[in-house]
Amino acid sequence: MKLVFKTLAVLNKAVLPSLTKRRVDLSKASKLQMALLGWRTFVTMRALD
């Protein structure tokens, strides 16, 4: 199961945009940006466990 999340983490890094590089203010982020941030955090946490 951990391999699945590690693979997803690599795909996230390659495909999805980095919000920190774009300097997105979290207090002004859209719902889509917040969902993207939540997804990336979820996958990263599962890959590190």
mmCIF file of the N, C-alpha and C atoms, coordinates in Angstrom:
data_MODEL
# 
_entry.id   MODEL 
# 
loop_
_atom_site.group_PDB 
_atom_site.id 
_atom_site.type_symbol 
_atom_site.label_atom_id 
_atom_site.label_alt_id 
_atom_site.label_comp_id 
_atom_site.label_asym_id 
_atom_site.label_entity_id 
_atom_site.label_seq_id 
_atom_site.pdbx_PDB_ins_code 
_atom_site.Cartn_x 
_atom_site.Cartn_y 
_atom_site.Cartn_z 
_atom_site.occupancy 
_atom_site.B_iso_or_equiv 
_atom_site.pdbx_formal_charge 
_atom_site.auth_seq_id 
_atom_site.auth_comp_id 
_atom_site.auth_asym_id 
_atom_site.auth_atom_id 
_atom_site.pdbx_PDB_model_num 
ATOM 1   N N  . MET A 1 1  ? 0.825   -1.197 0.000   1.00 0.00 ? 1  MET A N  1 
ATOM 2   C CA . MET A 1 1  ? 0.000   0.000  0.000   1.00 0.00 ? 1  MET A CA 1 
ATOM 3   C C  . MET A 1 1  ? 0.871   1.265  0.000   1.00 0.00 ? 1  MET A C  1 
ATOM 4   N N  . LYS A 1 2  ? 1.993   1.184  0.714   1.00 0.00 ? 2  LYS A N  1 
ATOM 5   C CA . LYS A 1 2  ? 2.883   2.336  0.775   1.00 0.00 ? 2  LYS A CA 1 
ATOM 6   C C  . LYS A 1 2  ? 3.459   2.663  -0.599  1.00 0.00 ? 2  LYS A C  1 
ATOM 7   N N  . LEU A 1 3  ? 3.690   1.634  -1.395  1.00 0.00 ? 3  LEU A N  1 
ATOM 8   C CA . LEU A 1 3  ? 4.217   1.839  -2.745  1.00 0.00 ? 3  LEU A CA 1 
ATOM 9   C C  . LEU A 1 3  ? 3.241   2.638  -3.601  1.00 0.00 ? 3  LEU A C  1 
ATOM 10  N N  . VAL A 1 4  ? 1.953   2.416  -3.399  1.00 0.00 ? 4  VAL A N  1 
ATOM 11  C CA . VAL A 1 4  ? 0.927   3.152  -4.148  1.00 0.00 ? 4  VAL A CA 1 
ATOM 12  C C  . VAL A 1 4  ? 1.025   4.643  -3.832  1.00 0.00 ? 4  VAL A C  1 
ATOM 13  N N  . PHE A 1 5  ? 1.150   4.983  -2.555  1.00 0.00 ? 5  PHE A N  1 
ATOM 14  C CA . PHE A 1 5  ? 1.222   6.392  -2.177  1.00 0.00 ? 5  PHE A CA 1 
ATOM 15  C C  . PHE A 1 5  ? 2.545   7.028  -2.602  1.00 0.00 ? 5  PHE A C  1 
ATOM 16  N N  . LYS A 1 6  ? 3.625   6.259  -2.594  1.00 0.00 ? 6  LYS A N  1 
ATOM 17  C CA . LYS A 1 6  ? 4.895   6.796  -3.081  1.00 0.00 ? 6  LYS A CA 1 
ATOM 18  C C  . LYS A 1 6  ? 4.814   7.097  -4.572  1.00 0.00 ? 6  LYS A C  1 
ATOM 19  N N  . THR A 1 7  ? 4.144   6.221  -5.312  1.00 0.00 ? 7  THR A N  1 
ATOM 20  C CA . THR A 1 7  ? 3.960   6.445  -6.740  1.00 0.00 ? 7  THR A CA 1 
ATOM 21  C C  . THR A 1 7  ? 3.078   7.666  -6.975  1.00 0.00 ? 7  THR A C  1 
ATOM 22  N N  . LEU A 1 8  ? 2.001   7.792  -6.195  1.00 0.00 ? 8  LEU A N  1 
ATOM 23  C CA . LEU A 1 8  ? 1.128   8.962  -6.311  1.00 0.00 ? 8  LEU A CA 1 
ATOM 24  C C  . LEU A 1 8  ? 1.891   10.247 -5.988  1.00 0.00 ? 8  LEU A C  1 
ATOM 25  N N  . ALA A 1 9  ? 2.760   10.197 -5.005  1.00 0.00 ? 9  ALA A N  1 
ATOM 26  C CA . ALA A 1 9  ? 3.538   11.377 -4.636  1.00 0.00 ? 9  ALA A CA 1 
ATOM 27  C C  . ALA A 1 9  ? 4.444   11.814 -5.785  1.00 0.00 ? 9  ALA A C  1 
ATOM 28  N N  . VAL A 1 10 ? 5.045   10.850 -6.467  1.00 0.00 ? 10 VAL A N  1 
ATOM 29  C CA . VAL A 1 10 ? 5.899   11.176 -7.618  1.00 0.00 ? 10 VAL A CA 1 
ATOM 30  C C  . VAL A 1 10 ? 5.053   11.772 -8.741  1.00 0.00 ? 10 VAL A C  1 
ATOM 31  N N  . LEU A 1 11 ? 3.886   11.192 -8.986  1.00 0.00 ? 11 LEU A N  1 
ATOM 32  C CA . LEU A 1 11 ? 2.991   11.731 -10.025 1.00 0.00 ? 11 LEU A CA 1 
ATOM 33  C C  . LEU A 1 11 ? 2.503   13.121 -9.671  1.00 0.00 ? 11 LEU A C  1 
ATOM 34  N N  . ASN A 1 12 ? 2.162   13.347 -8.398  1.00 0.00 ? 12 ASN A N  1 
ATOM 35  C CA . ASN A 1 12 ? 1.729   14.677 -7.959  1.00 0.00 ? 12 ASN A CA 1 
ATOM 36  C C  . ASN A 1 12 ? 2.805   15.715 -8.247  1.00 0.00 ? 12 ASN A C  1 
ATOM 37  N N  . LYS A 1 13 ? 4.018   15.362 -7.918  1.00 0.00 ? 13 LYS A N  1 
ATOM 38  C CA . LYS A 1 13 ? 5.125   16.310 -8.121  1.00 0.00 ? 13 LYS A CA 1 
ATOM 39  C C  . LYS A 1 13 ? 5.329   16.628 -9.594  1.00 0.00 ? 13 LYS A C  1 
ATOM 40  N N  . ALA A 1 14 ? 5.144   15.627 -10.434 1.00 0.00 ? 14 ALA A N  1 
ATOM 41  C CA . ALA A 1 14 ? 5.378   15.812 -11.866 1.00 0.00 ? 14 ALA A CA 1 
ATOM 42  C C  . ALA A 1 14 ? 4.226   16.532 -12.563 1.00 0.00 ? 14 ALA A C  1 
ATOM 43  N N  . VAL A 1 15 ? 3.002   16.282 -12.129 1.00 0.00 ? 15 VAL A N  1 
ATOM 44  C CA . VAL A 1 15 ? 1.831   16.745 -12.879 1.00 0.00 ? 15 VAL A CA 1 
ATOM 45  C C  . VAL A 1 15 ? 1.169   17.977 -12.270 1.00 0.00 ? 15 VAL A C  1 
ATOM 46  N N  . LEU A 1 16 ? 0.966   17.964 -10.967 1.00 0.00 ? 16 LEU A N  1 
ATOM 47  C CA . LEU A 1 16 ? 0.203   19.036 -10.328 1.00 0.00 ? 16 LEU A CA 1 
ATOM 48  C C  . LEU A 1 16 ? 1.069   20.263 -10.065 1.00 0.00 ? 16 LEU A C  1 
ATOM 49  N N  . PRO A 1 17 ? 0.469   21.452 -10.135 1.00 0.00 ? 17 PRO A N  1 
ATOM 50  C CA . PRO A 1 17 ? 1.242   22.674 -9.914  1.00 0.00 ? 17 PRO A CA 1 
ATOM 51  C C  . PRO A 1 17 ? 1.610   22.845 -8.442  1.00 0.00 ? 17 PRO A C  1 
ATOM 52  N N  . SER A 1 18 ? 2.747   23.449 -8.193  1.00 0.00 ? 18 SER A N  1 
ATOM 53  C CA . SER A 1 18 ? 3.179   23.737 -6.833  1.00 0.00 ? 18 SER A CA 1 
ATOM 54  C C  . SER A 1 18 ? 2.607   25.090 -6.423  1.00 0.00 ? 18 SER A C  1 
ATOM 55  N N  . LEU A 1 19 ? 1.828   25.087 -5.353  1.00 0.00 ? 19 LEU A N  1 
ATOM 56  C CA . LEU A 1 19 ? 1.218   26.334 -4.900  1.00 0.00 ? 19 LEU A CA 1 
ATOM 57  C C  . LEU A 1 19 ? 2.215   27.215 -4.158  1.00 0.00 ? 19 LEU A C  1 
ATOM 58  N N  . THR A 1 20 ? 3.227   26.613 -3.557  1.00 0.00 ? 20 THR A N  1 
ATOM 59  C CA . THR A 1 20 ? 4.207   27.428 -2.844  1.00 0.00 ? 20 THR A CA 1 
ATOM 60  C C  . THR A 1 20 ? 5.112   28.180 -3.810  1.00 0.00 ? 20 THR A C  1 
ATOM 61  N N  . LYS A 1 21 ? 5.410   27.589 -4.950  1.00 0.00 ? 21 LYS A N  1 
ATOM 62  C CA . LYS A 1 21 ? 6.238   28.290 -5.941  1.00 0.00 ? 21 LYS A CA 1 
ATOM 63  C C  . LYS A 1 21 ? 5.478   29.457 -6.558  1.00 0.00 ? 21 LYS A C  1 
ATOM 64  N N  . ARG A 1 22 ? 4.159   29.327 -6.613  1.00 0.00 ? 22 ARG A N  1 
ATOM 65  C CA . ARG A 1 22 ? 3.339   30.419 -7.148  1.00 0.00 ? 22 ARG A CA 1 
ATOM 66  C C  . ARG A 1 22 ? 3.009   31.454 -6.082  1.00 0.00 ? 22 ARG A C  1 
ATOM 67  N N  . ARG A 1 23 ? 3.454   31.204 -4.852  1.00 0.00 ? 23 ARG A N  1 
ATOM 68  C CA . ARG A 1 23 ? 3.209   32.095 -3.716  1.00 0.00 ? 23 ARG A CA 1 
ATOM 69  C C  . ARG A 1 23 ? 1.726   32.382 -3.515  1.00 0.00 ? 23 ARG A C  1 
ATOM 70  N N  . VAL A 1 24 ? 0.926   31.309 -3.491  1.00 0.00 ? 24 VAL A N  1 
ATOM 71  C CA . VAL A 1 24 ? -0.508  31.440 -3.273  1.00 0.00 ? 24 VAL A CA 1 
ATOM 72  C C  . VAL A 1 24 ? -0.759  31.703 -1.795  1.00 0.00 ? 24 VAL A C  1 
ATOM 73  N N  . ASP A 1 25 ? -1.494  32.771 -1.512  1.00 0.00 ? 25 ASP A N  1 
ATOM 74  C CA . ASP A 1 25 ? -1.870  33.098 -0.142  1.00 0.00 ? 25 ASP A CA 1 
ATOM 75  C C  . ASP A 1 25 ? -3.017  32.179 0.267   1.00 0.00 ? 25 ASP A C  1 
ATOM 76  N N  . LEU A 1 26 ? -2.830  31.382 1.311   1.00 0.00 ? 26 LEU A N  1 
ATOM 77  C CA . LEU A 1 26 ? -3.844  30.405 1.697   1.00 0.00 ? 26 LEU A CA 1 
ATOM 78  C C  . LEU A 1 26 ? -5.151  31.050 2.155   1.00 0.00 ? 26 LEU A C  1 
ATOM 79  N N  . SER A 1 27 ? -5.082  32.269 2.672   1.00 0.00 ? 27 SER A N  1 
ATOM 80  C CA . SER A 1 27 ? -6.311  32.933 3.090   1.00 0.00 ? 27 SER A CA 1 
ATOM 81  C C  . SER A 1 27 ? -7.139  33.406 1.898   1.00 0.00 ? 27 SER A C  1 
ATOM 82  N N  . LYS A 1 28 ? -6.502  33.494 0.724   1.00 0.00 ? 28 LYS A N  1 
ATOM 83  C CA . LYS A 1 28 ? -7.199  33.940 -0.479  1.00 0.00 ? 28 LYS A CA 1 
ATOM 84  C C  . LYS A 1 28 ? -7.300  32.839 -1.534  1.00 0.00 ? 28 LYS A C  1 
ATOM 85  N N  . ALA A 1 29 ? -6.921  31.626 -1.173  1.00 0.00 ? 29 ALA A N  1 
ATOM 86  C CA . ALA A 1 29 ? -6.924  30.515 -2.124  1.00 0.00 ? 29 ALA A CA 1 
ATOM 87  C C  . ALA A 1 29 ? -8.350  30.089 -2.457  1.00 0.00 ? 29 ALA A C  1 
ATOM 88  N N  . SER A 1 30 ? -8.544  29.670 -3.698  1.00 0.00 ? 30 SER A N  1 
ATOM 89  C CA . SER A 1 30 ? -9.859  29.190 -4.120  1.00 0.00 ? 30 SER A CA 1 
ATOM 90  C C  . SER A 1 30 ? -10.102 27.795 -3.541  1.00 0.00 ? 30 SER A C  1 
ATOM 91  N N  . LYS A 1 31 ? -11.326 27.332 -3.659  1.00 0.00 ? 31 LYS A N  1 
ATOM 92  C CA . LYS A 1 31 ? -11.656 26.000 -3.145  1.00 0.00 ? 31 LYS A CA 1 
ATOM 93  C C  . LYS A 1 31 ? -10.891 24.912 -3.886  1.00 0.00 ? 31 LYS A C  1 
ATOM 94  N N  . LEU A 1 32 ? -10.686 25.104 -5.168  1.00 0.00 ? 32 LEU A N  1 
ATOM 95  C CA . LEU A 1 32 ? -9.920  24.136 -5.942  1.00 0.00 ? 32 LEU A CA 1 
ATOM 96  C C  . LEU A 1 32 ? -8.466  24.090 -5.467  1.00 0.00 ? 32 LEU A C  1 
ATOM 97  N N  . GLN A 1 33 ? -7.886  25.250 -5.205  1.00 0.00 ? 33 GLN A N  1 
ATOM 98  C CA . GLN A 1 33 ? -6.510  25.291 -4.714  1.00 0.00 ? 33 GLN A CA 1 
ATOM 99  C C  . GLN A 1 33 ? -6.400  24.652 -3.334  1.00 0.00 ? 33 GLN A C  1 
ATOM 100 N N  . MET A 1 34 ? -7.392  24.872 -2.487  1.00 0.00 ? 34 MET A N  1 
ATOM 101 C CA . MET A 1 34 ? -7.380  24.259 -1.159  1.00 0.00 ? 34 MET A CA 1 
ATOM 102 C C  . MET A 1 34 ? -7.532  22.744 -1.260  1.00 0.00 ? 34 MET A C  1 
ATOM 103 N N  . ALA A 1 35 ? -8.372  22.282 -2.180  1.00 0.00 ? 35 ALA A N  1 
ATOM 104 C CA . ALA A 1 35 ? -8.540  20.841 -2.378  1.00 0.00 ? 35 ALA A CA 1 
ATOM 105 C C  . ALA A 1 35 ? -7.237  20.231 -2.897  1.00 0.00 ? 35 ALA A C  1 
ATOM 106 N N  . LEU A 1 36 ? -6.571  20.913 -3.800  1.00 0.00 ? 36 LEU A N  1 
ATOM 107 C CA . LEU A 1 36 ? -5.291  20.454 -4.326  1.00 0.00 ? 36 LEU A CA 1 
ATOM 108 C C  . LEU A 1 36 ? -4.251  20.361 -3.208  1.00 0.00 ? 36 LEU A C  1 
ATOM 109 N N  . LEU A 1 37 ? -4.192  21.364 -2.371  1.00 0.00 ? 37 LEU A N  1 
ATOM 110 C CA . LEU A 1 37 ? -3.262  21.358 -1.252  1.00 0.00 ? 37 LEU A CA 1 
ATOM 111 C C  . LEU A 1 37 ? -3.575  20.213 -0.292  1.00 0.00 ? 37 LEU A C  1 
ATOM 112 N N  . GLY A 1 38 ? -4.846  19.994 -0.013  1.00 0.00 ? 38 GLY A N  1 
ATOM 113 C CA . GLY A 1 38 ? -5.248  18.901 0.865   1.00 0.00 ? 38 GLY A CA 1 
ATOM 114 C C  . GLY A 1 38 ? -4.878  17.545 0.287   1.00 0.00 ? 38 GLY A C  1 
ATOM 115 N N  . TRP A 1 39 ? -5.099  17.367 -1.001  1.00 0.00 ? 39 TRP A N  1 
ATOM 116 C CA . TRP A 1 39 ? -4.765  16.096 -1.665  1.00 0.00 ? 39 TRP A CA 1 
ATOM 117 C C  . TRP A 1 39 ? -3.265  15.832 -1.603  1.00 0.00 ? 39 TRP A C  1 
ATOM 118 N N  . ARG A 1 40 ? -2.481  16.835 -1.933  1.00 0.00 ? 40 ARG A N  1 
ATOM 119 C CA . ARG A 1 40 ? -1.024  16.654 -1.921  1.00 0.00 ? 40 ARG A CA 1 
ATOM 120 C C  . ARG A 1 40 ? -0.524  16.358 -0.517  1.00 0.00 ? 40 ARG A C  1 
ATOM 121 N N  . THR A 1 41 ? -1.099  17.017 0.483   1.00 0.00 ? 41 THR A N  1 
ATOM 122 C CA . THR A 1 41 ? -0.713  16.766 1.872   1.00 0.00 ? 41 THR A CA 1 
ATOM 123 C C  . THR A 1 41 ? -1.084  15.350 2.294   1.00 0.00 ? 41 THR A C  1 
ATOM 124 N N  . PHE A 1 42 ? -2.276  14.918 1.955   1.00 0.00 ? 42 PHE A N  1 
ATOM 125 C CA . PHE A 1 42 ? -2.739  13.577 2.282   1.00 0.00 ? 42 PHE A CA 1 
ATOM 126 C C  . PHE A 1 42 ? -1.822  12.509 1.683   1.00 0.00 ? 42 PHE A C  1 
ATOM 127 N N  . VAL A 1 43 ? -1.511  12.647 0.408   1.00 0.00 ? 43 VAL A N  1 
ATOM 128 C CA . VAL A 1 43 ? -0.669  11.656 -0.272  1.00 0.00 ? 43 VAL A CA 1 
ATOM 129 C C  . VAL A 1 43 ? 0.744   11.674 0.316   1.00 0.00 ? 43 VAL A C  1 
ATOM 130 N N  . THR A 1 44 ? 1.276   12.860 0.593   1.00 0.00 ? 44 THR A N  1 
ATOM 131 C CA . THR A 1 44 ? 2.622   12.959 1.143   1.00 0.00 ? 44 THR A CA 1 
ATOM 132 C C  . THR A 1 44 ? 2.695   12.309 2.518   1.00 0.00 ? 44 THR A C  1 
ATOM 133 N N  . MET A 1 45 ? 1.710   12.573 3.363   1.00 0.00 ? 45 MET A N  1 
ATOM 134 C CA . MET A 1 45 ? 1.706   11.984 4.705   1.00 0.00 ? 45 MET A CA 1 
ATOM 135 C C  . MET A 1 45 ? 1.618   10.473 4.648   1.00 0.00 ? 45 MET A C  1 
ATOM 136 N N  . ARG A 1 46 ? 0.806   9.954  3.749   1.00 0.00 ? 46 ARG A N  1 
ATOM 137 C CA . ARG A 1 46 ? 0.683   8.488  3.614   1.00 0.00 ? 46 ARG A CA 1 
ATOM 138 C C  . ARG A 1 46 ? 1.959   7.877  3.055   1.00 0.00 ? 46 ARG A C  1 
ATOM 139 N N  . ALA A 1 47 ? 2.641   8.577  2.178   1.00 0.00 ? 47 ALA A N  1 
ATOM 140 C CA . ALA A 1 47 ? 3.874   8.051  1.591   1.00 0.00 ? 47 ALA A CA 1 
ATOM 141 C C  . ALA A 1 47 ? 5.006   8.025  2.612   1.00 0.00 ? 47 ALA A C  1 
ATOM 142 N N  . LEU A 1 48 ? 4.982   8.925  3.578   1.00 0.00 ? 48 LEU A N  1 
ATOM 143 C CA . LEU A 1 48 ? 6.045   8.993  4.577   1.00 0.00 ? 48 LEU A CA 1 
ATOM 144 C C  . LEU A 1 48 ? 5.858   8.018  5.721   1.00 0.00 ? 48 LEU A C  1 
ATOM 145 N N  . ASP A 1 49 ? 4.650   7.573  5.959   1.00 0.00 ? 49 ASP A N  1 
ATOM 146 C CA . ASP A 1 49 ? 4.384   6.654  7.087   1.00 0.00 ? 49 ASP A CA 1 
ATOM 147 C C  . ASP A 1 49 ? 5.104   5.345  6.949   1.00 0.00 ? 49 ASP A C  1 
# 
